[in-house]
Amino acid sequence: MRIIGGEFKSRIFKPAKNFKARPTTDFARENLFNILINRYEFENKKVLDLFSGTGSITFEFASRGCANVTCVELDRFHYQFICSVIEKLGIKDRVRAFNADVFKFIGRSMDNYNMIFADPPYELPRIAELPDLILNSNLLHPEGLLILEHGKTNDFSGHPLFRELRKYGSVHFSFFSRLVVDSHE
């Protein structure tokens, strides 16, 4: 796993060979952050990374100056890897990791985030529920952005808060927001 930009650009962390997570590809991550950096200020933002896996998205947000990043990962082995990278980067003051079930976390968390990124396993049976679960909770700030990573078999374009889809190979990002955003900025 390589951090693509920001303060920790080019830092590499290698998960063990038996790591089960499917990390977002460098190509897709780089393109996603190119979009985000041109639309949003990261400083003083609170970000939530659901289904964190390797933590690559968490570390990209932290590297770009987000004030507070929270990540949630169910797999204990993956969670421990994320915690070890947080320690190595010295960012315990602004990055929190939870070893928890995302669906329970959504129902219990009292925090509010400017941006939420969710990268569930593409074959997750409840993937279609995620936009409504997140958007109908108090997790996302009214002017916030939800980004859902998914495979080509899912289509969220009919959702009332869907704003755009970006495709990078087999990686698809659906953007949701209560605000109308010009996707051609």
C-alpha positions in Angstrom: 0.0 0.0 0.0 1.4 3.3 -1.1 0.2 6.7 0.0 -0.3 8.7 -3.1 -0.3 12.4 -2.0 0.1 14.9 0.7 2.3 14.9 3.8 3.0 11.2 3.6 3.3 10.9 -0.1 5.3 7.8 -1.3 5.3 6.1 2.1 4.8 2.4 1.6 3.3 -0.1 4.1 3.1 -3.8 3.3 0.3 -5.8 4.8 1.0 -9.5 5.4 0.6 -11.9 2.4 -2.5 -13.5 3.9 -4.3 -10.1 4.0 -7.9 -10.6 2.7 -8.8 -7.0 1.9 -9.2 -5.8 -1.7 -7.5 -2.3 -1.5 -8.7 0.4 -3.8 -6.2 0.5 -6.7 -3.6 3.2 -6.8 -5.0 4.4 -10.2 -8.6 4.7 -8.8 -7.4 6.3 -5.6 -5.3 8.8 -7.4 -8.2 9.8 -9.7 -10.6 10.0 -6.8 -8.4 12.3 -4.9 -7.7 14.5 -8.0 -11.5 15.1 -8.1 -11.8 15.7 -4.4 -8.8 18.0 -4.1 -10.3 20.2 -6.9 -13.7 20.5 -5.2 -13.1 20.4 -1.4 -10.8 21.8 1.3 -9.6 19.0 3.5 -8.3 21.1 6.3 -10.6 21.1 9.4 -12.8 18.4 7.8 -14.0 15.3 9.6 -14.0 12.1 7.5 -15.3 8.6 8.1 -13.9 5.6 6.2 -16.2 2.6 6.4 -15.0 -1.0 5.6 -11.4 0.4 5.8 -9.5 -2.8 4.8 -5.9 -1.6 4.6 -6.8 1.9 5.7 -5.4 3.3 2.4 -8.3 5.8 2.1 -8.0 6.8 5.7 -4.3 7.5 5.2 -4.9 9.5 2.0 -7.3 11.8 3.8 -4.9 12.1 6.8 -2.0 12.8 4.5 -3.9 15.6 2.9 -4.5 17.4 6.2 -8.0 16.3 7.4 -8.4 17.4 11.0 -10.1 14.2 12.1 -10.4 10.8 10.3 -12.3 7.8 11.7 -12.0 4.4 10.2 -14.1 1.3 10.9 -12.9 -2.2 10.1 -14.5 -5.5 11.2 -11.6 -7.8 10.6 -9.3 -7.8 13.6 -6.2 -8.6 11.6 -6.9 -5.6 9.2 -7.7 -3.4 12.2 -4.4 -4.2 13.8 -2.6 -3.4 10.6 -4.3 0.0 10.4 -3.4 0.7 14.0 0.2 -0.1 13.3 0.3 2.3 10.4 -1.3 5.1 12.5 1.4 4.5 15.1 4.2 4.6 12.5 2.9 7.8 10.9 2.5 9.4 14.3 -1.1 10.5 13.7 -3.0 9.1 16.7 -4.1 12.6 17.5 -6.2 12.9 14.4 -7.0 9.4 13.2 -9.1 6.9 15.2 -9.7 3.3 14.3 -12.6 1.1 15.4 -12.7 -2.6 15.2 -16.5 -2.8 14.7 -19.3 -3.9 12.4 -20.1 -1.0 10.1 -23.9 -1.5 10.2 -23.8 -1.4 14.0 -21.5 1.6 13.9 -23.8 3.5 11.6 -26.7 2.9 14.0 -24.8 3.9 17.2 -22.4 6.7 16.2 -23.3 10.2 17.4 -20.5 11.9 15.4 -21.2 14.0 12.3 -18.8 13.9 9.2 -18.2 16.2 6.3 -17.2 13.3 4.1 -18.0 9.5 4.3 -16.2 7.0 2.1 -17.6 3.4 2.1 -15.7 0.5 0.4 -17.7 -2.6 1.2 -16.8 -6.0 -0.3 -18.4 -5.8 -3.7 -20.4 -9.0 -3.0 -21.8 -7.7 0.3 -25.5 -8.7 0.3 -26.5 -5.4 2.0 -24.5 -3.1 -0.3 -27.7 -1.6 -1.9 -28.9 -0.5 1.6 -25.8 1.5 2.4 -26.7 4.9 0.8 -30.0 5.1 2.6 -28.6 3.8 5.9 -25.9 6.4 5.9 -27.9 9.3 4.4 -30.8 8.7 6.7 -28.6 8.6 9.8 -27.1 11.7 11.4 -23.6 10.7 10.3 -23.3 12.9 7.3 -23.3 16.7 7.7 -26.2 18.3 5.7 -23.6 19.7 3.2 -21.5 16.5 3.3 -20.5 14.0 0.6 -20.9 10.2 0.6 -18.7 8.2 -1.7 -19.5 4.6 -2.2 -17.0 2.3 -4.0 -18.6 -0.7 -5.7 -18.3 -3.0 -8.7 -20.0 -2.8 -12.1 -23.0 -4.8 -11.0 -24.4 -2.1 -8.8 -26.2 0.9 -10.1 -27.2 3.7 -7.7 -28.1 6.3 -10.4 -31.8 6.1 -9.5 -31.2 7.1 -5.9 -32.6 10.7 -5.3 -29.4 11.9 -3.7 -27.1 10.3 -6.4 -24.9 13.0 -8.0 -22.4 11.2 -10.3 -20.6 8.0 -11.1 -16.9 7.7 -11.8 -15.4 4.5 -13.3 -11.7 3.5 -13.1 -11.4 0.0 -14.5 -13.4 -2.3 -12.3 -13.7 0.3 -9.6 -16.8 2.5 -9.5 -17.4 5.5 -7.2 -20.9 6.7 -6.7 -21.2 10.2 -5.2 -24.2 11.2 -3.1 -25.1 14.6 -1.6 -28.0 16.6 -0.4 -26.5 19.5 -2.3 -26.7 19.8 -6.1 -23.1 19.8 -7.3 -21.9 20.6 -10.9 -20.0 17.5 -11.8 -18.2 19.4 -14.7 -16.2 21.8 -12.5 
